[in-house]
Amino acid sequence: MKNGLFLLIAIVSEVAATSALKASEGFTRLWPSLVVVLGYGLAFYFLSLTLRVIPVGVAYAIWSGLGVVLVALLSWLIYGQKLDAPAMLGMALIISGVVVMNLFSSSSAH
């Protein structure tokens, strides 16, 4: 349970940092730049904590997969970036892959 929380914090931190990259305007704006640095620092710290129990391949697949989907959705909501049908299908496949790994893989620690 604790490892799942750590992984969730890592994902949310990475999504916040990646989303703030655009707002930082090449690290020329202070507050978004601080969000980027702090977010990635927290993301990697909490990801490293999950690796004590969850195999690196599984943890990274979940972290990066859900991160991609969440960043795409936030970019759509915040920046008005378009998501076409192939993008939506791809994100559905990523989410499906994460669900399959968590439900059926003996590699992932529960």
C-alpha positions as CSV (number, residue, x, y, z in Angstrom):
1,M,0.0,0.0,0.0
2,K,2.8,2.4,1.0
3,N,4.6,1.6,-2.3
4,G,1.5,2.4,-4.3
5,L,1.2,5.8,-2.5
6,F,4.9,6.5,-3.2
7,L,4.4,5.6,-6.9
8,L,1.3,7.8,-7.1
9,I,3.2,10.8,-5.5
10,A,6.0,10.2,-8.1
11,I,3.5,10.2,-11.0
12,V,1.7,13.4,-9.8
13,S,5.1,15.1,-9.2
14,E,6.4,14.2,-12.6
15,V,3.1,15.3,-14.3
16,A,3.2,18.7,-12.4
17,A,6.8,19.2,-13.4
18,T,6.3,18.3,-17.0
19,S,3.2,20.5,-17.3
20,A,5.1,23.4,-15.8
21,L,7.9,23.1,-18.4
22,K,5.8,25.0,-21.0
23,A,4.9,27.7,-18.5
24,S,8.6,28.1,-17.5
25,E,9.2,29.4,-21.0
26,G,12.7,27.9,-21.2
27,F,13.4,28.5,-17.5
28,T,13.0,32.2,-17.9
29,R,10.0,32.4,-15.4
30,L,10.9,31.8,-11.8
31,W,7.8,30.1,-10.3
32,P,7.1,27.6,-13.1
33,S,10.8,26.8,-13.2
34,L,10.8,26.1,-9.5
35,V,7.8,23.8,-9.9
36,V,9.8,21.9,-12.6
37,V,12.9,21.4,-10.4
38,L,10.9,20.5,-7.3
39,G,8.5,18.3,-9.2
40,Y,11.2,16.2,-10.9
41,G,13.2,16.0,-7.6
42,L,10.1,14.7,-5.8
43,A,9.2,12.4,-8.7
44,F,12.6,10.7,-8.8
45,Y,12.9,10.5,-5.0
46,F,9.5,8.8,-4.6
47,L,10.1,6.6,-7.6
48,S,13.3,5.4,-6.0
49,L,11.4,4.5,-2.9
50,T,9.0,2.3,-4.9
51,L,11.9,0.4,-6.4
52,R,12.6,-1.2,-3.0
53,V,9.7,-3.4,-3.7
54,I,8.4,-3.0,-7.2
55,P,10.6,-4.2,-10.0
56,V,12.1,-1.2,-12.0
57,G,10.6,-2.3,-15.3
58,V,7.1,-2.5,-13.8
59,A,7.4,0.7,-11.8
60,Y,8.8,2.7,-14.7
61,A,6.1,1.4,-17.1
62,I,3.4,2.5,-14.7
63,W,5.1,5.8,-14.0
64,S,5.8,6.8,-17.6
65,G,2.6,5.4,-19.0
66,L,0.3,7.1,-16.6
67,G,2.5,10.2,-16.8
68,V,2.1,10.4,-20.6
69,V,-1.7,10.1,-20.4
70,L,-2.1,12.7,-17.6
71,V,0.3,15.2,-19.2
72,A,-1.7,14.8,-22.5
73,L,-5.0,15.4,-20.7
74,L,-3.6,18.4,-18.8
75,S,-2.2,19.9,-22.0
76,W,-5.6,19.5,-23.5
77,L,-7.3,21.2,-20.5
78,I,-4.8,23.9,-19.7
79,Y,-3.1,24.7,-23.1
80,G,-5.9,23.8,-25.4
81,Q,-3.8,21.2,-27.3
82,K,-5.8,18.9,-29.5
83,L,-6.2,15.2,-28.9
84,D,-7.4,13.4,-32.1
85,A,-8.8,9.9,-32.3
86,P,-5.4,8.1,-32.7
87,A,-4.1,10.0,-29.6
88,M,-7.1,8.9,-27.6
89,L,-6.8,5.3,-28.8
90,G,-3.1,5.3,-27.9
91,M,-3.8,6.6,-24.4
92,A,-6.6,4.0,-23.9
93,L,-4.0,1.3,-24.9
94,I,-1.5,2.7,-22.4
95,I,-4.1,2.6,-19.6
96,S,-5.1,-0.9,-20.7
97,G,-1.5,-2.0,-20.5
98,V,-1.0,-0.6,-17.0
99,V,-4.2,-2.3,-15.8
100,V,-3.2,-5.7,-17.4
101,M,0.3,-5.4,-15.7
102,N,-1.3,-4.7,-12.3
103,L,-4.0,-7.3,-12.5
104,F,-2.3,-10.2,-14.2
105,S,1.5,-9.9,-14.1
106,S,3.3,-11.9,-11.4
107,S,6.2,-9.4,-11.9
108,S,4.4,-6.5,-10.1
109,A,4.5,-6.5,-6.4
110,H,1.1,-6.0,-4.7
